[in-house]
Amino acid sequence: MMSGEGSSSGVKRKRRGTRAQGDAQEQPADTLLREITYRDDGTPHGQSSRLVDSPLLRFTVGSAEYMKFDTIKKLKLLEFRRIDWDLVGQLGQVERLQELLGPKFRMALDCDAPQYYELTMEFHSTFYYRHPGGFDEPDVVSFVLGKRIFNMSLPQFAEATGFYTVQEVESEEFRGLLRQVVKEEHDYCVLKEELARFWRTIAISPFSNNMVASDIRDPVYRFVHMILASTLIGRHEGDNKVNQHSLFCLMCMVERRPANLVSILAWSLVRPKKGGGKARLYGGPYITMLAANLGIFAYFLLRGCVQDQLHHLWS
């Protein structure tokens, strides 16, 4: 079973080290291929309830992946707050909210996939956003799921998440979607000054590093920000806190400026987990969908794992 927190202490074994298995990383010849090593094969699923025994998480001591895992291994998963459409209907705001979100943001905020602790831990221990703002580079993002290494361009990552179709990522419209907030002018990006201008149109307080959602005048915008803070942006340390990523999303919705959701997702996934022991691991449902689309669950099913949880994903 791929769940359960378990102890944070390690288990000393004298087995030979192993390497990440899976598909070859098909990249241009000048792209550095990534290699993940493991100290041993771990304990087969079902034979230990300790997270650190998982075959997915037995990274070689001292490796970058091990150091990341050692930092986050005691963290809990962030619980998504999804839109209660029945409540929205009672308030007579369904049509307005649907129009504000648009189909892409609604799909992202309505994601109801389950979370799997081991896969989420493995992903966060290995995820890199190598080219923030990048697009065609073959390793814009790099991560491991099910001990399989993936290097992807932004269009490939967009397709793998299920946020966009093959036809969409191959279009010029996809290339033109706004990707992030930057300090200096960059194609398909938004300057911080634009966020400041937008904030002044919706809030009662000045633009600063201490903005809070309770200062937003429109209650529907406040509600959307709360959902963003527990889904696509993921802010367990304070969902009333407005950062540039959540404000960027809100600006794109309100001003009808098409945003690239996978670029936003990549930024959120790589953001430092603040709050010490109170921090949370973010993005579990999105990681589940990524794993499903990449065939990771079928890979584990062949080995007799997670069978009792697959119905949650496919029902």
Secondary structure, DSSP 8 states (H G I E B T S, - for coil): -----------------EE--SS-----TTS-----EESS----TTS---GGG-GGG-B-TTSHHHHHHHHHTT-EE-------HHHHHHTT-HHHHHHHHHHHHHHHHT------HHHHHHHHHH-EE-STT--S-TTSEEEEETTEEEEE-HHHHHHHHTSS-HHHHTSHHHHTSB-EEESS--TTEEEHHHHHHHHHHHBSS-SSTT-BGGGBS-HHHHHHHHHHTTTTS--TT-TTB--HHHHHHHHHHHTT--B-HHHHHHHHHHS---SGGG-EE--HHHHHHHHHHTTHHHHHHTTT-SGGGHHHHH-
